[in-house]
Amino acid sequence: MGEQNQSLESFWMPFTGNRAFKKKPRLVERAAGMHYYTPGGREILDMVAGLWCCNAGHGHPKIVEAIQAQAAKMDYAPHFGFGHPAAFEAADMLASIAPEGMNHVFFTNSGSESVDTALKIALAYQKERGQASRTRLIGRERSYHGVGFGGISVGGIPYNRMQFSNSMIPGVDHLPHTHLLDRNAYSRGLPEHGIELADELENIVGLHHASNIAAVIVEPIAGSAGVLIPPKGYLKRLREICDKHDILLIFDEVITGFGRLGDNFASQAFDVKPDIITAAKGLTSGTVPMGAVIVRDEIYNEFMSKPGGAIELFHGYTYSAHPLAVAACKATQTVYKDEGLFHRAAEMASVFEQALHSLKGEPNVIDVRNYGLMGAVELAAIDGQPGARGADLLQKAFDAGLMIRITGDTIAFSPPLIVEESHMQQAVETLKTILRDL
Ligand SMILES: Cc1ncc(COP(=O)(O)O)c(C=O)c1O
């Protein structure tokens, strides 16, 4: 083993084939704007915003400055029984962009923590309001809700569950996924077919009775399973069924929040209001780990309505509202607003759509789909080797100066919101060359 490879040994890398990576590492050590740079100085175009998170682009000077200043001013503040003013300001900022009537924010450090926090809030809320039998949670096939035990239990990605199958939280059902390739391939925006898949919730209610169901959790657009866009009317239908049976609806907006769909949250882009929103990633543009759970006022007020000043929710993290994260969050939200980045994302969506759909007809492409600045190109799997074509493409793209995300044989795109048409063209041309030679 060479010297460089030896130095990679200690880090057990997440969601990575460690042995393959360490044989042929893809390293980056610097970033600016739309680009990463390898240790050798090679420029890599970032078409995934890191990992769906760097929405403001890399190294924005105002965000960098805010983090640096906070590090010098106060390193850490406890939030169990104490507080620091900027954390309350950050919560106000999030409430001001959340759907109306969702004015309370619980801070976490990641998407996974946001999901598990949201599930716990949902369960505790049902108990608080005297509906303790409502304990079942409903997720969806092909959904990703992080890696906590709650998240993998409601999640629907088989590989993420199989090593832990005996340790899932009990009482979870799954809705069918909405990826109807045979009926909806090459949809631009919301696919036409599949609204009826939401009705499966009625069947689950029929099986267990509504009085036993606490909450439904879905990603408005499923990201990690390959950008699965909801059929027209599907999310509204889910909302209606939840309302009918008094079930909470949680939108996991860890990816879809903060301009990805051209609005503050998917809730606003799709005009469907959930009861709880989970967020992370773009919250700080990926600069400092942070997550948030935003809840409807009725939920918060239920916890606050009991007499006495005791702890209302026995939950929290040492680093909830960490000062560096709070500084990053405030600066990021200010940048989004001052630079009109969400509006920009909405404006660039049609250019993005055009660019992606120009890959239709290239070898092995079987679908192209998009919404806002989120898109995917699905490739046919090699017989008996699912994922092999995707893995090959990922490496070749990196070698050619392009960072994309691959899930199985699907290429996912979620560029920083500062992306220009020329970046999209570069990405598409690079992929065309690789696909023709793969
Ligand atoms: C929808 C969704 N929920 C939760 C998570 C987990 O977030 P994290 O990796 O920050 O724990 C992700 C991460 O990609 C996600 O896309």
The ligand as a Gaussian input file, in Angstrom:
#p B3LYP/6-31G(d) Opt

LIG

0 1
 C      -34.921000      13.920000       3.437000
 C      -33.757000      13.670000       4.334000
 N      -33.970000      13.477000       5.639000
 C      -32.956000      13.266000       6.491000
 C      -31.655000      13.234000       6.044000
 C      -30.539000      12.983000       7.002000
 O      -29.763000      14.102000       7.179000
 P      -28.322000      13.988000       7.855000
 O      -27.440000      13.247000       6.916000
 O      -27.936000      15.426000       8.065000
 O      -28.510000      13.270000       9.156000
 C      -31.388000      13.447000       4.702000
 C      -30.013000      13.418000       4.192000
 O      -29.750000      13.361000       3.006000
 C      -32.462000      13.657000       3.822000
 O      -32.266000      13.842000       2.507000

